[in-house]
Amino acid sequence: MFKRTRRLRQNENIRSLVRETFLTKNDLIYPVFVVDGKNKKEEVPSMPGVYRYSVDRLEEIIEEVEKAGIKGIMVFGIPSFKDEYATSAYAEDGVVQNAVRKIKEISKVYVITDVCLCQYTVHGHCGIVKEGFVDNDETLEYLAKVALSHVKAGADMVAPSDMMDGRIKKIRMTLDEQGYVNIPIMAYSAKYASSFYGPFREAAFSAPQFGDRKTYQMDPANIREAMIEIENDIEEGADIVMVKPALSYLDVIRWARDRFDVPIAAYNVSGEYSMVKAASKMGWLDEKKVVYEILTSIKRAGADIIITYFASDFSLDYI
């Protein structure tokens, strides 16, 4: 006798009773782009529905996030000034620092800040460049300064995305020495040198001005190496680890989930977002159904947290 598995698929009542993976708004974090200046709300051309906000207009997006029931946001800064040493990244009156203070004045939303140098350097790389090469160890000092400045401004969590070796240890030690022992770190642990980042780089004006980031971001062909990166970050003090991108790296998420007993985040990145938006605009797919399927697949693979530009729309319209 064969098994009649279709018995448990006959209607939505029974399907919901036996469903294995549940996606809720509590799983989601919404990325927010903040730009220097006044009275700015600029739509990113390659990311329909995603905007850059000046600090004085942040209340608009924060209200939207709260209405959607999203509990956490990730802040990315876009400065008006760039130099070789990313000085605006750790300035007391930097765009992220001002944004965090503003958000904390108007909301109780959980604020995570991206810690990197690429938006703040003239060359667009994620670290300090010496003789055409990103200097790993010197970069650590600057990343720690950035993280500390964000926390002093009121950030609830910092998320280093640079992929320098040893940066989690350096940031953890710096925060602890300054008395911020309870501030968690979300490490971009398995961040791949992906072609899916294009729209983000347009949004953040962060494309490298020479070469690429393959000497520090991961080779898309490797998965065992990702496990080494994740293990290193956990040993150095990461509280949450991340796989980025998400959709093309579901196997990496699964491997990480099977090996490590820490919360795992996955970043549903800009290119993944823009592909869906473009196909939806052409009428080639049902956006709501596809988004639900994509985000469910990321959670089914093992992610506890999903960072996605679909977060606010999803919470309002999909659940």
N, C-alpha and C positions, 0 to 999 in steps of 0.2 A: 504493500500500500504506500502511495506517495503522500508526502506532507502537503496539506492544503494551507499554505501560508496566506493565501488570499482571504481566508476567513477573517483575518485581523485587519483587512483593508476595505471593508465593505462600505463604511461611511466615516465621516469626520469624527464622530463620537468615539468609535473604537480606535481609529488611527491616532487620535490625540491621547488616548489612554495608554497605548503601547509605545508612544514616541520616545526615542532614546536621547535625543539632543534637544535642549530648549534654549532658545535665544531670547534674551530680554534686554531692555534698555540699560540694566545694571551692568551689562558686559561691555558697554561702549564708552569710548573717549572721543571727544570731538576736537580736531586740530583747529587752532585759531591763528591767523596771520595778523600781526600788528606792525604798522608802518609808522615811521616818524612823520610828523606834520600835524595839521589841524583839519578837522571836518572832512576826513577822507573815508570813503567807502568805494573801493575799486574792485570790480569783478575781474577775476583772473580769466583771461580769454580762453585758455585751454581747459578751464575747470568751471563749467557753468554752475552757478549757484554758490560758488565759493568766492569770498571777498577778502581784501585786505582792509583792515580798519585802523584808523588812527586812535590813539588812546581816548580822546574825547568822545568817540563814537562807539566805544566798546560795549556800552550798556545795551545797545541794540542786539548784538549777537549773544550777550550773556542772558538777556531776557528770553531769547529764542531757545537757548540751551536749557534754561530752567523750565520753560514751558514744556519742552520735550521730555523732561524728567531725566536728562543726562546729568550725572553727578560729577563728571570730571572733564577737564579740557587740557589740551597740550598747547602751550604758547610758543610760537615761532616769531622772532623779531626780524624786522627789515630796517636797518639803520639808514640814515642819510649820509653818514660818513664812514668810509672804509680806509684802512691802511694796512701796512705789512704785519702789524702786531695785534690787529683786531681790538684796538683799545675801546671802541664803543661797545664791545661785547660785555665788558665788565665794569663799565662806567656806572657810577651811582645813579646818574640820570639817564641811563641807557633806555632804549625803547622797551625792552622786556622788563626791566626793573620798574619803569613807570607804569607799564601795563599791569604788572602783578599788584602793585600798590592800589591802582584804580579798581581792579577786580575785587580785591579784598575789602575795599570800601563799600562796594555795592552788592556783594554776593557771598554766599557760603560755598560756592562751587569749589571742588577740589582742583587746585592749580598745579599742573606739572609743567616744567619748563625744559625745552630742548637746549642742551648744552653742546655747542659746537662753535667753530670759528668761520665756517665757509661763507656765511652771509656778511661777515664783518671784515674780511680780508680783500684786498684789491685783486688778488689772484684767484680767489674763489675756492681755495683748498681748505681742508678741515684742520690744518695745523700751520705751524710756523715753517716757512720755506727757507731752506739754506742751500745755495748752489743748485737750485732746480729740484730739490728733493725735500719732502716733508720730514722735518726733524722730530722724531717721535718723542724723545725725552724732554726737549725744550718745550714742546707743545703741552706736555702734562702740567707744567706750571701755570700756563694760561687757562687751561680748561678748569683747573681747580679754582682760579680766581673768578672765572665766570660763574661756576656753580655756587661759590660762596656769596657772590653778589646777588644772585637770584634768591638764595635762601634768606639773606638779610632783608631783601625787599618783601618777603612773605611767602615765597613759593613753598608748597606743601611737599613737593617731590622734585628731584632733578633727574633728567634723562640724557646722559651723554651719548651722542650719536656719531662721534668722530672716528671710532675704530682704532684709536691709538692703543698700543700695548701698555698695560699697567695703569690706565687712566682711572679705573674704578678704585683701585687701591689708593691712588693719590687723592682723589676727591673724597673718599671715605675718611682718610686720615685728616685732611684739611677741615672737613666739617666737624669731625669729632674734637679736634684740637680747639675749635672755636665754640664748642659747647652745643653743636647741633647734632647730637647723637641720635635723636629720634627722627631725623629727616631721612626718608628712604631714597634709594637709588634704583631707578629703572634703567638697566643697561641695554643699549642697542647691541646685543651680543653677537648675533649672527646677521650682520647687515651686509648684504651682497652688493657687488658692483653691477647694479641692475640698470637696464634700459627703461624700466618703468618709472623712473624718477623725473622724466622730462618736464611734465606740467608743474611739479613742485618747484623745480629750479627756475621756471618762469615766474611762478608766484613769489618766490623768495629772492629772486635775482642772485642765485647762488651757483650758477654753472661755473666750473673751473675755466680759467682763462688760458690755460695751457695744459696739455696732457690730459690725463684722466685720473680716476681715484682707485685704479686697480692695484696700486701698491699697498693700500691699506684696507679697502673694502674687499669682501670675500669673492672668490671665484665662484660663479654660479654653478659650476660643475661639481663642487665639493660639498659633502655632507658630514663626513667624519671630522673634517676640520672645524665645522660648526660646533660639534660637540666639545671640541677642545676649547674653543672660544667661550662657550657658555660655562664650562667647568671653571675656567680661569676667572671669569667674572664673578661667579658665585664664591669662589675661594677668596677673592679680593674684597668681597663685601656687598655685592649686588643683592638687592631684596627681590627684584623682579627682573627676568631676562626677556629679551625680545627677539623675534624673528622678523626680518624685513627684507623684501616684500612678503606678503602673506599668500596670495592666491597661487603663485607659481612655485611656492615653497611649502606646500602643505605637508610633504614628506619630512621636511626638516622640523616642522612643528611637532609632528607625530613622534619622530625620534627623540626630540627634546622632552616631550611629555612622558615617554616611556623610561627615560633615564634620570630625570631630575625632579625632586619633590619641592619645587619652588613655583610661584605663580609665573605663568608664561603669557606674555603679550605678543600680539601679532599686528603688524601695520598693514592695513589694506590701503596701499599707496596710491598716489595721484594718478599714475597711468592706468591702474585698475579701475579707478573711479571714472576717468575720462573716457575710457573705452565703452563703459556701460552707458554713459551720458550720450555719447555720439551715436551709438547704435539705437538707443531709445529715441533720440531725435529723428532718426531716419525711419522709425517705425518698424525696425527689424526685430525688436524683442520687447517684452513687457518688463519695464524697469523695476517695478515693485517686486514682482515675482523673482526676477533674476537677482536683485540685491538680497532678498531674503535667502535665496539658495546659496549665494556666495558667502554671506556672513555665517550661515549655518554650517557650511563646509569648513570654514576656518575654526569655528568652535568645535565641531566634530573631530577635527584633526588634533585638538588638545589645547587650544588657546583658552585661557581664562579671561583675557582682556583683549578687546579688538579696538584698535585706533582706526577710525574711518571717517571720511568726509560725508558719508551717508548717515551718520549718527542721528542728527536732529530730525531729518526727514523720516528715517526709519522708525524712530520712537513715536512719532506723531501718526504716521500713516500705515505702518506695516503690522504692528502688533495689535 
